[in-house]
Amino acid sequence: MSREPTRNELPDEARQAEHSGSVPQAKTSSSEDIAAFVAKARTMSPHAGARGRLVFALDATMSRQPTWDMACALQADMFREAASLGSLDIRLVYYRGFNECRASRWISDSSELARLMAKIDCRGGNTQIGKVLAEARREAAASGVRAVAFVGDAMEESVDDLCAKAGELGMLKVPVFMFQEGHDPTAEQAFREIARLSGGAWCRFDPGAGAQLRELLRAAAAYAAGGREALRRLSARESGAAKLLGQIK
């Protein structure tokens, strides 16, 4: 996957243990050893860290131009919602044209995200949802991701391949929120399965319905910043959050 800008790959943390040639004596774990292990395991969790992280993925093929413009206008609401709960970093991933799929660096400012999105124009091409899920999987393992929010209207790939990737995200506790514009039945079937297997949610919004999309993006940001409890509080006043809350595991 190409990136804007290209980031360096994280170094491999694994190290090969040295062998001394002797068999070590068995040792009973003390309560301190167990506590240290639990503490280390928590720091290795993909959800560790104070800042929430959300992969914001968009279909930028030609049919998406109206929703792309709408998403540019609404994305600041994600940051505003997250600001009331803590903080949020967003990684923009989009695909368009012939085999073009790009990912931004992690962004913590709504104006910077808006500036980046304003430079992107939609181009004709097929869907590349598999690349989006693969990128989210890499980021979840490398630096931690709380959730993925995807906005699209079509699916032109192997649904079995997409489901396998969604299942991997589910094992990493990274729910995928699939926001579908329109009523394409093939897309709906695939989007529902991706959401189910990842522990996320599927929601439909009407073409050009800015208010509906705004609620869904705010709900995804609330979950990424504050988890299920934040989503529960938001659901008391917004129907979009209630739809997500009713589906996530």
TORLUM-729807 format. One record per residue (C-alpha): residue number from 1; residue in three letters; chain; z, y, x. Coordinates in steps of 0.25 Angstrom, whole numbers, plus 5000, padded with zeros to 4 digits. Layout:
BEGIN
<site><resi>NUM</resi><resn>Ala</resn><chain>A</chain><pz>Z</pz><py>Y</py><px>X</px></site>
...
% end
This chain:
BEGIN
<site><resi>1</resi><resn>Met</resn><chain>A</chain><pz>5000</pz><py>5000</py><px>5000</px></site>
<site><resi>2</resi><resn>Ser</resn><chain>A</chain><pz>4996</pz><py>5014</py><px>5005</px></site>
<site><resi>3</resi><resn>Arg</resn><chain>A</chain><pz>5007</pz><py>5024</py><px>5005</px></site>
<site><resi>4</resi><resn>Glu</resn><chain>A</chain><pz>5009</pz><py>5039</py><px>5004</px></site>
<site><resi>5</resi><resn>Pro</resn><chain>A</chain><pz>5014</pz><py>5041</py><px>5015</px></site>
<site><resi>6</resi><resn>Thr</resn><chain>A</chain><pz>5015</pz><py>5028</py><px>5023</px></site>
<site><resi>7</resi><resn>Arg</resn><chain>A</chain><pz>5029</pz><py>5024</py><px>5026</px></site>
<site><resi>8</resi><resn>Asn</resn><chain>A</chain><pz>5034</pz><py>5016</py><px>5037</px></site>
<site><resi>9</resi><resn>Glu</resn><chain>A</chain><pz>5038</pz><py>5001</py><px>5034</px></site>
<site><resi>10</resi><resn>Leu</resn><chain>A</chain><pz>5052</pz><py>4999</py><px>5035</px></site>
<site><resi>11</resi><resn>Pro</resn><chain>A</chain><pz>5056</pz><py>4990</py><px>5047</px></site>
<site><resi>12</resi><resn>Asp</resn><chain>A</chain><pz>5061</pz><py>4976</py><px>5044</px></site>
<site><resi>13</resi><resn>Glu</resn><chain>A</chain><pz>5076</pz><py>4975</py><px>5044</px></site>
<site><resi>14</resi><resn>Ala</resn><chain>A</chain><pz>5076</pz><py>4960</py><px>5047</px></site>
<site><resi>15</resi><resn>Arg</resn><chain>A</chain><pz>5081</pz><py>4955</py><px>5060</px></site>
<site><resi>16</resi><resn>Gln</resn><chain>A</chain><pz>5080</pz><py>4941</py><px>5066</px></site>
<site><resi>17</resi><resn>Ala</resn><chain>A</chain><pz>5094</pz><py>4936</py><px>5070</px></site>
<site><resi>18</resi><resn>Glu</resn><chain>A</chain><pz>5096</pz><py>4931</py><px>5084</px></site>
<site><resi>19</resi><resn>His</resn><chain>A</chain><pz>5100</pz><py>4917</py><px>5086</px></site>
<site><resi>20</resi><resn>Ser</resn><chain>A</chain><pz>5111</pz><py>4914</py><px>5097</px></site>
<site><resi>21</resi><resn>Gly</resn><chain>A</chain><pz>5109</pz><py>4899</py><px>5097</px></site>
<site><resi>22</resi><resn>Ser</resn><chain>A</chain><pz>5123</pz><py>4896</py><px>5092</px></site>
<site><resi>23</resi><resn>Val</resn><chain>A</chain><pz>5127</pz><py>4893</py><px>5077</px></site>
<site><resi>24</resi><resn>Pro</resn><chain>A</chain><pz>5136</pz><py>4904</py><px>5072</px></site>
<site><resi>25</resi><resn>Gln</resn><chain>A</chain><pz>5150</pz><py>4900</py><px>5066</px></site>
<site><resi>26</resi><resn>Ala</resn><chain>A</chain><pz>5150</pz><py>4901</py><px>5051</px></site>
<site><resi>27</resi><resn>Lys</resn><chain>A</chain><pz>5158</pz><py>4913</py><px>5046</px></site>
<site><resi>28</resi><resn>Thr</resn><chain>A</chain><pz>5165</pz><py>4915</py><px>5032</px></site>
<site><resi>29</resi><resn>Ser</resn><chain>A</chain><pz>5161</pz><py>4928</py><px>5026</px></site>
<site><resi>30</resi><resn>Ser</resn><chain>A</chain><pz>5172</pz><py>4938</py><px>5025</px></site>
<site><resi>31</resi><resn>Ser</resn><chain>A</chain><pz>5174</pz><py>4948</py><px>5013</px></site>
<site><resi>32</resi><resn>Glu</resn><chain>A</chain><pz>5169</pz><py>4959</py><px>5023</px></site>
<site><resi>33</resi><resn>Asp</resn><chain>A</chain><pz>5157</pz><py>4951</py><px>5026</px></site>
<site><resi>34</resi><resn>Ile</resn><chain>A</chain><pz>5153</pz><py>4949</py><px>5012</px></site>
<site><resi>35</resi><resn>Ala</resn><chain>A</chain><pz>5156</pz><py>4964</py><px>5009</px></site>
<site><resi>36</resi><resn>Ala</resn><chain>A</chain><pz>5147</pz><py>4968</py><px>5020</px></site>
<site><resi>37</resi><resn>Phe</resn><chain>A</chain><pz>5136</pz><py>4959</py><px>5016</px></site>
<site><resi>38</resi><resn>Val</resn><chain>A</chain><pz>5136</pz><py>4964</py><px>5001</px></site>
<site><resi>39</resi><resn>Ala</resn><chain>A</chain><pz>5136</pz><py>4979</py><px>5006</px></site>
<site><resi>40</resi><resn>Lys</resn><chain>A</chain><pz>5124</pz><py>4976</py><px>5015</px></site>
<site><resi>41</resi><resn>Ala</resn><chain>A</chain><pz>5117</pz><py>4969</py><px>5003</px></site>
<site><resi>42</resi><resn>Arg</resn><chain>A</chain><pz>5119</pz><py>4981</py><px>4995</px></site>
<site><resi>43</resi><resn>Thr</resn><chain>A</chain><pz>5112</pz><py>4990</py><px>5005</px></site>
<site><resi>44</resi><resn>Met</resn><chain>A</chain><pz>5100</pz><py>4980</py><px>5005</px></site>
<site><resi>45</resi><resn>Ser</resn><chain>A</chain><pz>5098</pz><py>4981</py><px>4990</px></site>
<site><resi>46</resi><resn>Pro</resn><chain>A</chain><pz>5085</pz><py>4988</py><px>4986</px></site>
<site><resi>47</resi><resn>His</resn><chain>A</chain><pz>5093</pz><py>4997</py><px>4977</px></site>
<site><resi>48</resi><resn>Ala</resn><chain>A</chain><pz>5103</pz><py>5002</py><px>4988</px></site>
<site><resi>49</resi><resn>Gly</resn><chain>A</chain><pz>5104</pz><py>5017</py><px>4991</px></site>
<site><resi>50</resi><resn>Ala</resn><chain>A</chain><pz>5107</pz><py>5029</py><px>4983</px></site>
<site><resi>51</resi><resn>Arg</resn><chain>A</chain><pz>5093</pz><py>5034</py><px>4980</px></site>
<site><resi>52</resi><resn>Gly</resn><chain>A</chain><pz>5085</pz><py>5027</py><px>4969</px></site>
<site><resi>53</resi><resn>Arg</resn><chain>A</chain><pz>5071</pz><py>5023</py><px>4973</px></site>
<site><resi>54</resi><resn>Leu</resn><chain>A</chain><pz>5060</pz><py>5022</py><px>4963</px></site>
<site><resi>55</resi><resn>Val</resn><chain>A</chain><pz>5045</pz><py>5017</py><px>4965</px></site>
<site><resi>56</resi><resn>Phe</resn><chain>A</chain><pz>5037</pz><py>5026</py><px>4956</px></site>
<site><resi>57</resi><resn>Ala</resn><chain>A</chain><pz>5023</pz><py>5019</py><px>4954</px></site>
<site><resi>58</resi><resn>Leu</resn><chain>A</chain><pz>5011</pz><py>5024</py><px>4947</px></site>
<site><resi>59</resi><resn>Asp</resn><chain>A</chain><pz>4997</pz><py>5019</py><px>4944</px></site>
<site><resi>60</resi><resn>Ala</resn><chain>A</chain><pz>4988</pz><py>5030</py><px>4949</px></site>
<site><resi>61</resi><resn>Thr</resn><chain>A</chain><pz>4975</pz><py>5024</py><px>4944</px></site>
<site><resi>62</resi><resn>Met</resn><chain>A</chain><pz>4966</pz><py>5033</py><px>4936</px></site>
<site><resi>63</resi><resn>Ser</resn><chain>A</chain><pz>4972</pz><py>5029</py><px>4922</px></site>
<site><resi>64</resi><resn>Arg</resn><chain>A</chain><pz>4985</pz><py>5034</py><px>4927</px></site>
<site><resi>65</resi><resn>Gln</resn><chain>A</chain><pz>4981</pz><py>5049</py><px>4929</px></site>
<site><resi>66</resi><resn>Pro</resn><chain>A</chain><pz>4988</pz><py>5054</py><px>4917</px></site>
<site><resi>67</resi><resn>Thr</resn><chain>A</chain><pz>5001</pz><py>5047</py><px>4920</px></site>
<site><resi>68</resi><resn>Trp</resn><chain>A</chain><pz>5001</pz><py>5050</py><px>4934</px></site>
<site><resi>69</resi><resn>Asp</resn><chain>A</chain><pz>5000</pz><py>5065</py><px>4931</px></site>
<site><resi>70</resi><resn>Met</resn><chain>A</chain><pz>5012</pz><py>5063</py><px>4921</px></site>
<site><resi>71</resi><resn>Ala</resn><chain>A</chain><pz>5020</pz><py>5055</py><px>4931</px></site>
<site><resi>72</resi><resn>Cys</resn><chain>A</chain><pz>5018</pz><py>5066</py><px>4941</px></site>
<site><resi>73</resi><resn>Ala</resn><chain>A</chain><pz>5024</pz><py>5076</py><px>4931</px></site>
<site><resi>74</resi><resn>Leu</resn><chain>A</chain><pz>5036</pz><py>5066</py><px>4927</px></site>
<site><resi>75</resi><resn>Gln</resn><chain>A</chain><pz>5040</pz><py>5060</py><px>4940</px></site>
<site><resi>76</resi><resn>Ala</resn><chain>A</chain><pz>5050</pz><py>5072</py><px>4943</px></site>
<site><resi>77</resi><resn>Asp</resn><chain>A</chain><pz>5058</pz><py>5067</py><px>4931</px></site>
<site><resi>78</resi><resn>Met</resn><chain>A</chain><pz>5061</pz><py>5054</py><px>4939</px></site>
<site><resi>79</resi><resn>Phe</resn><chain>A</chain><pz>5068</pz><py>5062</py><px>4950</px></site>
<site><resi>80</resi><resn>Arg</resn><chain>A</chain><pz>5075</pz><py>5070</py><px>4940</px></site>
<site><resi>81</resi><resn>Glu</resn><chain>A</chain><pz>5081</pz><py>5058</py><px>4933</px></site>
<site><resi>82</resi><resn>Ala</resn><chain>A</chain><pz>5085</pz><py>5052</py><px>4946</px></site>
<site><resi>83</resi><resn>Ala</resn><chain>A</chain><pz>5091</pz><py>5064</py><px>4951</px></site>
<site><resi>84</resi><resn>Ser</resn><chain>A</chain><pz>5101</pz><py>5064</py><px>4939</px></site>
<site><resi>85</resi><resn>Leu</resn><chain>A</chain><pz>5105</pz><py>5050</py><px>4944</px></site>
<site><resi>86</resi><resn>Gly</resn><chain>A</chain><pz>5104</pz><py>5051</py><px>4959</px></site>
<site><resi>87</resi><resn>Ser</resn><chain>A</chain><pz>5091</pz><py>5051</py><px>4967</px></site>
<site><resi>88</resi><resn>Leu</resn><chain>A</chain><pz>5078</pz><py>5044</py><px>4967</px></site>
<site><resi>89</resi><resn>Asp</resn><chain>A</chain><pz>5067</pz><py>5041</py><px>4977</px></site>
<site><resi>90</resi><resn>Ile</resn><chain>A</chain><pz>5053</pz><py>5038</py><px>4972</px></site>
<site><resi>91</resi><resn>Arg</resn><chain>A</chain><pz>5041</pz><py>5031</py><px>4979</px></site>
<site><resi>92</resi><resn>Leu</resn><chain>A</chain><pz>5028</pz><py>5034</py><px>4972</px></site>
<site><resi>93</resi><resn>Val</resn><chain>A</chain><pz>5018</pz><py>5022</py><px>4972</px></site>
<site><resi>94</resi><resn>Tyr</resn><chain>A</chain><pz>5005</pz><py>5023</py><px>4965</px></site>
<site><resi>95</resi><resn>Tyr</resn><chain>A</chain><pz>4991</pz><py>5016</py><px>4965</px></site>
<site><resi>96</resi><resn>Arg</resn><chain>A</chain><pz>4977</pz><py>5021</py><px>4962</px></site>
<site><resi>97</resi><resn>Gly</resn><chain>A</chain><pz>4963</pz><py>5019</py><px>4966</px></site>
<site><resi>98</resi><resn>Phe</resn><chain>A</chain><pz>4958</pz><py>5007</py><px>4974</px></site>
<site><resi>99</resi><resn>Asn</resn><chain>A</chain><pz>4970</pz><py>4999</py><px>4980</px></site>
<site><resi>100</resi><resn>Glu</resn><chain>A</chain><pz>4978</pz><py>5012</py><px>4983</px></site>
<site><resi>101</resi><resn>Cys</resn><chain>A</chain><pz>4993</pz><py>5011</py><px>4981</px></site>
<site><resi>102</resi><resn>Arg</resn><chain>A</chain><pz>5002</pz><py>5021</py><px>4988</px></site>
<site><resi>103</resi><resn>Ala</resn><chain>A</chain><pz>5017</pz><py>5024</py><px>4989</px></site>
<site><resi>104</resi><resn>Ser</resn><chain>A</chain><pz>5024</pz><py>5036</py><px>4993</px></site>
<site><resi>105</resi><resn>Arg</resn><chain>A</chain><pz>5037</pz><py>5038</py><px>5001</px></site>
<site><resi>106</resi><resn>Trp</resn><chain>A</chain><pz>5050</pz><py>5039</py><px>4994</px></site>
<site><resi>107</resi><resn>Ile</resn><chain>A</chain><pz>5051</pz><py>5052</py><px>4987</px></site>
<site><resi>108</resi><resn>Ser</resn><chain>A</chain><pz>5064</pz><py>5059</py><px>4982</px></site>
<site><resi>109</resi><resn>Asp</resn><chain>A</chain><pz>5058</pz><py>5072</py><px>4977</px></site>
<site><resi>110</resi><resn>Ser</resn><chain>A</chain><pz>5050</pz><py>5073</py><px>4963</px></site>
<site><resi>111</resi><resn>Ser</resn><chain>A</chain><pz>5042</pz><py>5085</py><px>4969</px></site>
<site><resi>112</resi><resn>Glu</resn><chain>A</chain><pz>5037</pz><py>5076</py><px>4980</px></site>
<site><resi>113</resi><resn>Leu</resn><chain>A</chain><pz>5034</pz><py>5065</py><px>4971</px></site>
<site><resi>114</resi><resn>Ala</resn><chain>A</chain><pz>5026</pz><py>5074</py><px>4962</px></site>
<site><resi>115</resi><resn>Arg</resn><chain>A</chain><pz>5018</pz><py>5080</py><px>4974</px></site>
<site><resi>116</resi><resn>Leu</resn><chain>A</chain><pz>5014</pz><py>5066</py><px>4978</px></site>
<site><resi>117</resi><resn>Met</resn><chain>A</chain><pz>5010</pz><py>5062</py><px>4965</px></site>
<site><resi>118</resi><resn>Ala</resn><chain>A</chain><pz>5002</pz><py>5075</py><px>4962</px></site>
<site><resi>119</resi><resn>Lys</resn><chain>A</chain><pz>4993</pz><py>5071</py><px>4974</px></site>
<site><resi>120</resi><resn>Ile</resn><chain>A</chain><pz>4989</pz><py>5057</py><px>4968</px></site>
<site><resi>121</resi><resn>Asp</resn><chain>A</chain><pz>4977</pz><py>5056</py><px>4959</px></site>
<site><resi>122</resi><resn>Cys</resn><chain>A</chain><pz>4974</pz><py>5044</py><px>4951</px></site>
<site><resi>123</resi><resn>Arg</resn><chain>A</chain><pz>4963</pz><py>5035</py><px>4954</px></site>
<site><resi>124</resi><resn>Gly</resn><chain>A</chain><pz>4956</pz><py>5023</py><px>4948</px></site>
<site><resi>125</resi><resn>Gly</resn><chain>A</chain><pz>4960</pz><py>5009</py><px>4952</px></site>
<site><resi>126</resi><resn>Asn</resn><chain>A</chain><pz>4968</pz><py>4996</py><px>4948</px></site>
<site><resi>127</resi><resn>Thr</resn><chain>A</chain><pz>4983</pz><py>4995</py><px>4947</px></site>
<site><resi>128</resi><resn>Gln</resn><chain>A</chain><pz>4991</pz><py>4991</py><px>4960</px></site>
<site><resi>129</resi><resn>Ile</resn><chain>A</chain><pz>5004</pz><py>4988</py><px>4953</px></site>
<site><resi>130</resi><resn>Gly</resn><chain>A</chain><pz>5007</pz><py>4977</py><px>4963</px></site>
<site><resi>131</resi><resn>Lys</resn><chain>A</chain><pz>5007</pz><py>4986</py><px>4975</px></site>
<site><resi>132</resi><resn>Val</resn><chain>A</chain><pz>5017</pz><py>4995</py><px>4968</px></site>
<site><resi>133</resi><resn>Leu</resn><chain>A</chain><pz>5026</pz><py>4984</py><px>4966</px></site>
<site><resi>134</resi><resn>Ala</resn><chain>A</chain><pz>5024</pz><py>4979</py><px>4980</px></site>
<site><resi>135</resi><resn>Glu</resn><chain>A</chain><pz>5027</pz><py>4993</py><px>4985</px></site>
<site><resi>136</resi><resn>Ala</resn><chain>A</chain><pz>5040</pz><py>4993</py><px>4977</px></site>
<site><resi>137</resi><resn>Arg</resn><chain>A</chain><pz>5044</pz><py>4980</py><px>4982</px></site>
<site><resi>138</resi><resn>Arg</resn><chain>A</chain><pz>5043</pz><py>4984</py><px>4996</px></site>
<site><resi>139</resi><resn>Glu</resn><chain>A</chain><pz>5051</pz><py>4997</py><px>4994</px></site>
<site><resi>140</resi><resn>Ala</resn><chain>A</chain><pz>5061</pz><py>4989</py><px>4986</px></site>
<site><resi>141</resi><resn>Ala</resn><chain>A</chain><pz>5063</pz><py>4980</py><px>4998</px></site>
<site><resi>142</resi><resn>Ala</resn><chain>A</chain><pz>5062</pz><py>4991</py><px>5009</px></site>
<site><resi>143</resi><resn>Ser</resn><chain>A</chain><pz>5070</pz><py>5003</py><px>5003</px></site>
<site><resi>144</resi><resn>Gly</resn><chain>A</chain><pz>5075</pz><py>5000</py><px>4989</px></site>
<site><resi>145</resi><resn>Val</resn><chain>A</chain><pz>5068</pz><py>5003</py><px>4976</px></site>
<site><resi>146</resi><resn>Arg</resn><chain>A</chain><pz>5076</pz><py>5005</py><px>4963</px></site>
<site><resi>147</resi><resn>Ala</resn><chain>A</chain><pz>5064</pz><py>5004</py><px>4953</px></site>
<site><resi>148</resi><resn>Val</resn><chain>A</chain><pz>5049</pz><py>5005</py><px>4952</px></site>
<site><resi>149</resi><resn>Ala</resn><chain>A</chain><pz>5043</pz><py>5014</py><px>4941</px></site>
<site><resi>150</resi><resn>Phe</resn><chain>A</chain><pz>5028</pz><py>5011</py><px>4938</px></site>
<site><resi>151</resi><resn>Val</resn><chain>A</chain><pz>5018</pz><py>5019</py><px>4929</px></site>
<site><resi>152</resi><resn>Gly</resn><chain>A</chain><pz>5005</pz><py>5013</py><px>4926</px></site>
<site><resi>153</resi><resn>Asp</resn><chain>A</chain><pz>4996</pz><py>5008</py><px>4914</px></site>
<site><resi>154</resi><resn>Ala</resn><chain>A</chain><pz>4988</pz><py>4996</py><px>4920</px></site>
<site><resi>155</resi><resn>Met</resn><chain>A</chain><pz>4989</pz><py>4983</py><px>4928</px></site>
<site><resi>156</resi><resn>Glu</resn><chain>A</chain><pz>4977</pz><py>4977</py><px>4935</px></site>
<site><resi>157</resi><resn>Glu</resn><chain>A</chain><pz>4984</pz><py>4967</py><px>4944</px></site>
<site><resi>158</resi><resn>Ser</resn><chain>A</chain><pz>4990</pz><py>4953</py><px>4944</px></site>
<site><resi>159</resi><resn>Val</resn><chain>A</chain><pz>5002</pz><py>4953</py><px>4935</px></site>
<site><resi>160</resi><resn>Asp</resn><chain>A</chain><pz>5008</pz><py>4941</py><px>4942</px></site>
<site><resi>161</resi><resn>Asp</resn><chain>A</chain><pz>5008</pz><py>4948</py><px>4955</px></site>
<site><resi>162</resi><resn>Leu</resn><chain>A</chain><pz>5014</pz><py>4961</py><px>4949</px></site>
<site><resi>163</resi><resn>Cys</resn><chain>A</chain><pz>5025</pz><py>4952</py><px>4943</px></site>
<site><resi>164</resi><resn>Ala</resn><chain>A</chain><pz>5028</pz><py>4946</py><px>4956</px></site>
<site><resi>165</resi><resn>Lys</resn><chain>A</chain><pz>5030</pz><py>4959</py><px>4963</px></site>
<site><resi>166</resi><resn>Ala</resn><chain>A</chain><pz>5039</pz><py>4964</py><px>4951</px></site>
<site><resi>167</resi><resn>Gly</resn><chain>A</chain><pz>5047</pz><py>4952</py><px>4952</px></site>
<site><resi>168</resi><resn>Glu</resn><chain>A</chain><pz>5050</pz><py>4955</py><px>4967</px></site>
<site><resi>169</resi><resn>Leu</resn><chain>A</chain><pz>5054</pz><py>4969</py><px>4963</px></site>
<site><resi>170</resi><resn>Gly</resn><chain>A</chain><pz>5063</pz><py>4963</py><px>4952</px></site>
<site><resi>171</resi><resn>Met</resn><chain>A</chain><pz>5070</pz><py>4955</py><px>4963</px></site>
<site><resi>172</resi><resn>Leu</resn><chain>A</chain><pz>5073</pz><py>4968</py><px>4971</px></site>
<site><resi>173</resi><resn>Lys</resn><chain>A</chain><pz>5079</pz><py>4974</py><px>4958</px></site>
<site><resi>174</resi><resn>Val</resn><chain>A</chain><pz>5068</pz><py>4985</py><px>4957</px></site>
<site><resi>175</resi><resn>Pro</resn><chain>A</chain><pz>5063</pz><py>4986</py><px>4943</px></site>
<site><resi>176</resi><resn>Val</resn><chain>A</chain><pz>5049</pz><py>4991</py><px>4940</px></site>
<site><resi>177</resi><resn>Phe</resn><chain>A</chain><pz>5048</pz><py>5000</py><px>4928</px></site>
<site><resi>178</resi><resn>Met</resn><chain>A</chain><pz>5033</pz><py>4999</py><px>4923</px></site>
<site><resi>179</resi><resn>Phe</resn><chain>A</chain><pz>5029</pz><py>5011</py><px>4915</px></site>
<site><resi>180</resi><resn>Gln</resn><chain>A</chain><pz>5016</pz><py>5008</py><px>4908</px></site>
<site><resi>181</resi><resn>Glu</resn><chain>A</chain><pz>5007</pz><py>5019</py><px>4902</px></site>
<site><resi>182</resi><resn>Gly</resn><chain>A</chain><pz>4999</pz><py>5014</py><px>4890</px></site>
<site><resi>183</resi><resn>His</resn><chain>A</chain><pz>4997</pz><py>5000</py><px>4884</px></site>
<site><resi>184</resi><resn>Asp</resn><chain>A</chain><pz>4989</pz><py>4991</py><px>4893</px></site>
<site><resi>185</resi><resn>Pro</resn><chain>A</chain><pz>4994</pz><py>4977</py><px>4890</px></site>
<site><resi>186</resi><resn>Thr</resn><chain>A</chain><pz>4991</pz><py>4971</py><px>4904</px></site>
<site><resi>187</resi><resn>Ala</resn><chain>A</chain><pz>4999</pz><py>4982</py><px>4911</px></site>
<site><resi>188</resi><resn>Glu</resn><chain>A</chain><pz>5010</pz><py>4981</py><px>4901</px></site>
<site><resi>189</resi><resn>Gln</resn><chain>A</chain><pz>5012</pz><py>4966</py><px>4903</px></site>
<site><resi>190</resi><resn>Ala</resn><chain>A</chain><pz>5012</pz><py>4967</py><px>4918</px></site>
<site><resi>191</resi><resn>Phe</resn><chain>A</chain><pz>5021</pz><py>4980</py><px>4918</px></site>
<site><resi>192</resi><resn>Arg</resn><chain>A</chain><pz>5031</pz><py>4972</py><px>4909</px></site>
<site><resi>193</resi><resn>Glu</resn><chain>A</chain><pz>5032</pz><py>4961</py><px>4919</px></site>
<site><resi>194</resi><resn>Ile</resn><chain>A</chain><pz>5033</pz><py>4969</py><px>4931</px></site>
<site><resi>195</resi><resn>Ala</resn><chain>A</chain><pz>5045</pz><py>4977</py><px>4924</px></site>
<site><resi>196</resi><resn>Arg</resn><chain>A</chain><pz>5051</pz><py>4964</py><px>4919</px></site>
<site><resi>197</resi><resn>Leu</resn><chain>A</chain><pz>5050</pz><py>4956</py><px>4933</px></site>
<site><resi>198</resi><resn>Ser</resn><chain>A</chain><pz>5056</pz><py>4968</py><px>4941</px></site>
<site><resi>199</resi><resn>Gly</resn><chain>A</chain><pz>5067</pz><py>4971</py><px>4931</px></site>
<site><resi>200</resi><resn>Gly</resn><chain>A</chain><pz>5061</pz><py>4984</py><px>4927</px></site>
<site><resi>201</resi><resn>Ala</resn><chain>A</chain><pz>5055</pz><py>4989</py><px>4914</px></site>
<site><resi>202</resi><resn>Trp</resn><chain>A</chain><pz>5041</pz><py>4992</py><px>4907</px></site>
<site><resi>203</resi><resn>Cys</resn><chain>A</chain><pz>5039</pz><py>5004</py><px>4899</px></site>
<site><resi>204</resi><resn>Arg</resn><chain>A</chain><pz>5026</pz><py>5010</py><px>4892</px></site>
<site><resi>205</resi><resn>Phe</resn><chain>A</chain><pz>5023</pz><py>5024</py><px>4891</px></site>
<site><resi>206</resi><resn>Asp</resn><chain>A</chain><pz>5012</pz><py>5031</py><px>4883</px></site>
<site><resi>207</resi><resn>Pro</resn><chain>A</chain><pz>5000</pz><py>5037</py><px>4890</px></site>
<site><resi>208</resi><resn>Gly</resn><chain>A</chain><pz>5003</pz><py>5051</py><px>4894</px></site>
<site><resi>209</resi><resn>Ala</resn><chain>A</chain><pz>5017</pz><py>5050</py><px>4889</px></site>
<site><resi>210</resi><resn>Gly</resn><chain>A</chain><pz>5025</pz><py>5059</py><px>4899</px></site>
<site><resi>211</resi><resn>Ala</resn><chain>A</chain><pz>5038</pz><py>5058</py><px>4892</px></site>
<site><resi>212</resi><resn>Gln</resn><chain>A</chain><pz>5038</pz><py>5043</py><px>4892</px></site>
<site><resi>213</resi><resn>Leu</resn><chain>A</chain><pz>5034</pz><py>5042</py><px>4906</px></site>
<site><resi>214</resi><resn>Arg</resn><chain>A</chain><pz>5045</pz><py>5052</py><px>4910</px></site>
<site><resi>215</resi><resn>Glu</resn><chain>A</chain><pz>5056</pz><py>5044</py><px>4904</px></site>
<site><resi>216</resi><resn>Leu</resn><chain>A</chain><pz>5051</pz><py>5031</py><px>4910</px></site>
<site><resi>217</resi><resn>Leu</resn><chain>A</chain><pz>5051</pz><py>5038</py><px>4924</px></site>
<site><resi>218</resi><resn>Arg</resn><chain>A</chain><pz>5064</pz><py>5044</py><px>4922</px></site>
<site><resi>219</resi><resn>Ala</resn><chain>A</chain><pz>5070</pz><py>5030</py><px>4918</px></site>
<site><resi>220</resi><resn>Ala</resn><chain>A</chain><pz>5064</pz><py>5024</py><px>4931</px></site>
<site><resi>221</resi><resn>Ala</resn><chain>A</chain><pz>5070</pz><py>5035</py><px>4940</px></site>
<site><resi>222</resi><resn>Ala</resn><chain>A</chain><pz>5084</pz><py>5033</py><px>4933</px></site>
<site><resi>223</resi><resn>Tyr</resn><chain>A</chain><pz>5084</pz><py>5019</py><px>4936</px></site>
<site><resi>224</resi><resn>Ala</resn><chain>A</chain><pz>5079</pz><py>5021</py><px>4950</px></site>
<site><resi>225</resi><resn>Ala</resn><chain>A</chain><pz>5090</pz><py>5031</py><px>4953</px></site>
<site><resi>226</resi><resn>Gly</resn><chain>A</chain><pz>5102</pz><py>5026</py><px>4945</px></site>
<site><resi>227</resi><resn>Gly</resn><chain>A</chain><pz>5099</pz><py>5011</py><px>4940</px></site>
<site><resi>228</resi><resn>Arg</resn><chain>A</chain><pz>5101</pz><py>5005</py><px>4927</px></site>
<site><resi>229</resi><resn>Glu</resn><chain>A</chain><pz>5112</pz><py>5014</py><px>4923</px></site>
<site><resi>230</resi><resn>Ala</resn><chain>A</chain><pz>5104</pz><py>5027</py><px>4925</px></site>
<site><resi>231</resi><resn>Leu</resn><chain>A</chain><pz>5093</pz><py>5021</py><px>4917</px></site>
<site><resi>232</resi><resn>Arg</resn><chain>A</chain><pz>5103</pz><py>5017</py><px>4906</px></site>
<site><resi>233</resi><resn>Arg</resn><chain>A</chain><pz>5108</pz><py>5032</py><px>4905</px></site>
<site><resi>234</resi><resn>Leu</resn><chain>A</chain><pz>5094</pz><py>5037</py><px>4905</px></site>
<site><resi>235</resi><resn>Ser</resn><chain>A</chain><pz>5091</pz><py>5028</py><px>4894</px></site>
<site><resi>236</resi><resn>Ala</resn><chain>A</chain><pz>5101</pz><py>5035</py><px>4885</px></site>
<site><resi>237</resi><resn>Arg</resn><chain>A</chain><pz>5092</pz><py>5047</py><px>4884</px></site>
<site><resi>238</resi><resn>Glu</resn><chain>A</chain><pz>5078</pz><py>5042</py><px>4888</px></site>
<site><resi>239</resi><resn>Ser</resn><chain>A</chain><pz>5070</pz><py>5030</py><px>4881</px></site>
<site><resi>240</resi><resn>Gly</resn><chain>A</chain><pz>5062</pz><py>5027</py><px>4894</px></site>
<site><resi>241</resi><resn>Ala</resn><chain>A</chain><pz>5075</pz><py>5024</py><px>4901</px></site>
<site><resi>242</resi><resn>Ala</resn><chain>A</chain><pz>5079</pz><py>5015</py><px>4889</px></site>
<site><resi>243</resi><resn>Lys</resn><chain>A</chain><pz>5066</pz><py>5007</py><px>4890</px></site>
<site><resi>244</resi><resn>Leu</resn><chain>A</chain><pz>5068</pz><py>5004</py><px>4905</px></site>
<site><resi>245</resi><resn>Leu</resn><chain>A</chain><pz>5083</pz><py>5001</py><px>4903</px></site>
<site><resi>246</resi><resn>Gly</resn><chain>A</chain><pz>5080</pz><py>4991</py><px>4892</px></site>
<site><resi>247</resi><resn>Gln</resn><chain>A</chain><pz>5071</pz><py>4983</py><px>4901</px></site>
<site><resi>248</resi><resn>Ile</resn><chain>A</chain><pz>5077</pz><py>4983</py><px>4915</px></site>
<site><resi>249</resi><resn>Lys</resn><chain>A</chain><pz>5086</pz><py>4971</py><px>4919</px></site>
% end
